[in-house]
Amino acid sequence: MRRALHLALPFSLLIGAAGHSQSFTAARSYFERGLAYSAKGQLDKAIDDFGVAITFNPAYAAAYYNRGNARWAKQELDAALADYDQAIEIEPRFVEAYANRGAVKLLRGDLDGAIADCDKAISIKSRVADAYNTRGLVWQSKGDLSRALADFSKAIEVDRRLAMAYYNRASIWYYECELSRAVADFNMAIKINPRHALAYANRGLTELVQRRWKEANADFDQCLKLDPSLKPMLEDRIKAIMRQLEAKPK
């Protein structure tokens, strides 16, 4: 009898181990399909699959993180924050989750919370371009342009393919009347992302201030070709700049 009990114990453990392994395999399968749906822009399907992955593996930090990303893309900001919170609770050194949670906090107007998350991401890993870029936007919102400029520049140093950092730095150069530098950064943003409608719009406005009419009009045309909904805002900005130019001597 003792021998039979002894043999039964490892058998039951093997059954449990197999079931555990199957759960992880299923979680991974749904997770990978969720990533594929996200890449295609099918966000609801992605969210569903990440949720199933979490059901199979409740400690799947990457599934929470990517579901948070999909929810952010849908502007479901509270739900995205909850997912980032959970990812960080599971993996307290999840750099990307801190960086993205900071960006969502910025969108919700929690500037100090956004800075805290960006600082935490950078403290874990010093070269996190998105965290520097988001923190730069926070400093810009607070009116601290020198800190904003420093963070955008650091983001570019870390990742020279981050179009948004060039675009954001260009806006600082514009407000500081460094127009040539602004155009150069808009050029880089457009080179990296040729479909960046706002970069064309703002490069055009910068060229307009410089009275470079031909270049400005070409950029305005390209902007509206990419995003016609920007037309009212763009027309208002053009009128405002033209009034300023007419009031100043050449």
QUIJO-V931287 format. One record per run of one state. SS is the DSSP state (h for helix, s for strand, l for the rest). FROM is the first residue (numbers start at 0). TO is the last residue. Records with the same first field share a line. If there is no record, write none. Layout:
SS = FROM-TO ; FROM-TO
This chain:
l = 0-0 ; 39-41 ; 56-59 ; 73-75 ; 90-93 ; 107-109 ; 124-127 ; 141-143 ; 158-161 ; 175-177 ; 192-195 ; 209-211 ; 226-226 ; 247-249
h = 1-38 ; 42-55 ; 60-72 ; 76-89 ; 94-106 ; 110-123 ; 128-140 ; 144-157 ; 162-174 ; 178-191 ; 196-208 ; 212-225 ; 227-246
